[in-house]
């Protein structure tokens, strides 16, 4: 009986872990936001390019068009920070993302789009920081 109860407890733990992995995969595959933004070139090329952006899990992916399957690039958000970006003449509604030593500047078409993108990006960055802090100290969980 003792062995049977220990095996049942272990089986419940394994089932819980499997469910958690499934939820993590589902979260990583879920599109949180998508739409057209302009991105300022990094490095030597400082010109703006209009790209289709998709926020999926911990990554902000961008494509040349909204029907393309081929990624033009990706901005990993696990070590990112949403920062202030200065508006420019043609690009008033800007969002700054700092990833390690790179500053990425995005521009939305209007204030509403900028606020939507900034809120969802900031929410994802905060969530990822929370998850990283849990990995360092599992006893920190409020639940």
N, C-alpha and C positions, 0 to 999 in steps of 0.2 A: 504494500500500500504506500509506503514512504517513497519508494522508487517511482511508482506510478504517479504520485502527486508531483514529484520533482520533474518528471518528464512532461507532464501536462503544463506545469508552470513554464518550463523552457520552451515548449511548443507555442504557448501564448506569446511569449517574448519574441520569438522568431516571426510569428504572424504579424505582430505589431511593427517590427522592423520592416517587413516586406510592405506593409501598408504605407509606412512613412516614405519608403523609397518610391512607391507609386505616386504618392502625393507630390514629392519633390520633382519627379519627372513631369507630372502634369503641370506644375507651376512653371517649370523651365520651358515648356512648350506653349504656354498661354501667351497670347498677344495682349499686352496691357494698353498699348496705344500705337497708332500708326498714322502717318500723314507726311505731307510735303514740308520740308524745312530747307533752308539754305545753310551751307556749312562753309566757313572761311577756311581757306587752305592753310595747312601747317607747314612751317619751314620757309623755303624760298618763295613758293607760290602762295600769294596772299589773296588770290581772287576767290569770289564766292561761287559755289556750285549748288544748284538745286538738286536735292536727292530725296528719295522716298525712304523715310525712317520707320523702323519697326522696333518697338521696345518689347523684347521677349525674354522673360526671366532676368538674368543678371547682365544681359547684353543689349546695347542699342545698335542694331544692325542698320546699314544703309545700302540702298540699291540705286542704280541709275534711273530705273522707272518702277512704277507701281505694279507692273506685271512681270517683272524680271525674277527669275529664280536664282540668279547669280549675284552674290553679295559683292558690293564695291568695297565694303569695309565693315569693321565692327569696333564699337567703343565698349570695352569691358567696364562695368560699373562697380565691381567689388571693391576697388580701392579709389573710387572717384569721389569728388566733392562738387556740389553745385556752388559756383562762385559768381560774383558780380562781373558783368561784362559791359563795357561801354558801348552805347549805341553809336552807329555811324550814320552818315547822311542818308543813304539808301536803305539802311537796315536799322530800324528803330527798336524792334521787338526782339532783343537778343537774350540768349541764355548762355552762360559760361559753365563749362565742365572742366575740372582739373583732374587729370588722370596721371598720377606719378609726376613727371616733370613736364607734361604737355598740357597746354591750355587749348581747349576746343571751343570755338564760338559758333553757335547755331542762331539762326534768325527765323522767326515765324512771320507769317503774312500780316497778322494783326494781334492786338493785345489779348484777345480771348484765347487764341491758339497758343500764344506764349505762356499765358497763365496755366492753361491745361497741361502743356508739356512740362512746365517747370514743376507743377504739383506732382505729377506722376513720376517724374525723374527723381525729385527730392524724396518722395515716398519710397521708391525702390532703393535709393542709396542708404536711407535711414534703416530700412529693413535689412539690407545686406550687412551694415555695420552691427546691427543687433545680433544677427546670426553669427557673425565673426566673433563677437564678444562671448557668445554662448559656447562656442568651440573652445575658447581659452579657459573659461570658467563655467562648467555646466551647473554648478550650484547657484549661479546668478539668476537662473530662470525664476520669473515671478510665479509661475504655475507649478 
